Amino acid sequence: MTKYQRRERIPARRILARGLVGSILLLAGCGQPQVGSDKECLELLMKMQTAVMAKRTDLADQVARQADELAETNRLPADARDVIRNVADLGKGGDWQSAQSRWLRFAKGQRPAE
């Protein structure tokens, strides 16, 4: 094997490795339920952010109830409602650190509505 042939293989491995790592990171970030562009749903996100950061169980419960109502009218996807309900339940159980972590992961996964 010549020196030139060896150099050809190293970049190919690097490209393959980078592509694999990039795919894993992309897939890890995908799959967060989306809220969409409904104004009331977006306001719900802001209220839950406040509830989680202020550790307010009463507000988290209120947001979860509103999420249930919006999901019943198909304005909020059921999987997004489930995340909101889960965050509220974590807070109600006193596990605010997990609630904050789960909420931030969900909020960061939101994408602009098309």
C-alpha positions in Angstrom: 0.0 0.0 0.0 1.4 3.4 -1.0 1.4 6.4 1.2 -1.2 8.0 -1.0 -3.6 5.0 -0.7 -3.3 5.1 3.0 -4.3 8.8 3.2 -7.4 8.0 1.1 -8.7 5.5 3.7 -8.2 7.7 6.7 -10.6 10.5 5.5 -13.1 7.9 4.5 -13.1 6.5 8.0 -13.4 10.0 9.5 -16.3 10.8 7.2 -18.0 7.6 8.1 -17.4 8.1 11.8 -18.6 11.7 11.7 -21.7 10.7 9.7 -22.5 8.0 12.3 -22.0 10.4 15.2 -24.1 13.1 13.5 -26.9 10.6 12.8 -27.0 9.4 16.4 -27.1 13.0 17.7 -29.8 13.9 15.2 -31.9 10.9 16.2 -31.4 11.6 19.8 -32.8 15.1 19.4 -35.7 14.0 17.2 -39.0 12.7 18.5 -40.0 15.5 20.9 -43.7 16.1 20.6 -44.5 19.3 18.9 -47.0 21.9 20.2 -47.7 23.6 16.9 -48.7 27.2 16.3 -52.0 27.5 18.2 -51.7 30.6 20.3 -53.3 29.0 23.4 -50.9 26.1 23.2 -47.9 28.4 23.0 -49.2 30.3 26.0 -49.5 27.0 27.8 -45.7 26.5 27.2 -44.9 29.8 28.8 -47.1 29.0 31.8 -45.5 25.6 32.3 -42.1 27.1 32.1 -43.0 29.5 34.9 -44.6 26.7 36.9 -41.5 24.5 36.6 -38.9 27.2 37.3 -40.9 28.6 40.2 -41.7 25.1 41.5 -45.4 26.0 41.6 -47.5 22.8 41.9 -50.8 24.8 41.6 -49.8 26.4 38.3 -48.4 23.1 36.9 -51.8 21.4 37.7 -53.7 24.3 36.1 -51.5 23.9 32.9 -52.0 20.1 32.9 -55.8 20.6 33.1 -55.7 23.1 30.2 -53.5 20.7 28.2 -56.2 18.0 28.7 -58.9 20.4 27.4 -56.8 21.4 24.4 -56.0 17.8 23.6 -59.7 16.9 23.8 -60.4 19.5 21.1 -57.5 18.3 19.0 -55.7 21.6 19.3 -52.8 20.0 21.3 -51.3 16.7 20.2 -51.9 13.9 22.7 -48.1 13.2 23.0 -47.4 16.9 23.9 -50.2 16.7 26.5 -48.6 13.6 27.9 -45.3 15.4 28.4 -47.1 18.3 30.1 -49.0 15.9 32.4 -45.7 14.0 33.2 -43.9 17.2 34.1 -46.8 18.3 36.3 -46.9 14.9 38.0 -43.1 15.0 38.7 -43.5 18.5 40.3 -46.5 17.3 42.3 -44.3 14.5 43.6 -41.7 17.0 44.7 -39.1 15.9 42.0 -38.7 19.4 40.6 -35.2 18.7 39.3 -36.5 15.9 37.0 -39.5 18.1 36.1 -37.2 20.9 35.0 -34.9 18.5 33.1 -37.9 16.9 31.3 -39.4 20.3 30.6 -36.2 21.8 29.2 -35.7 18.7 26.9 -39.3 19.1 25.6 -39.0 22.9 25.2 -35.7 22.7 23.3 -37.2 20.1 21.0 -39.9 22.5 19.7 -39.5 23.6 16.1 -41.2 26.5 14.4 -44.6 25.6 12.8 -44.5 25.3 9.1 
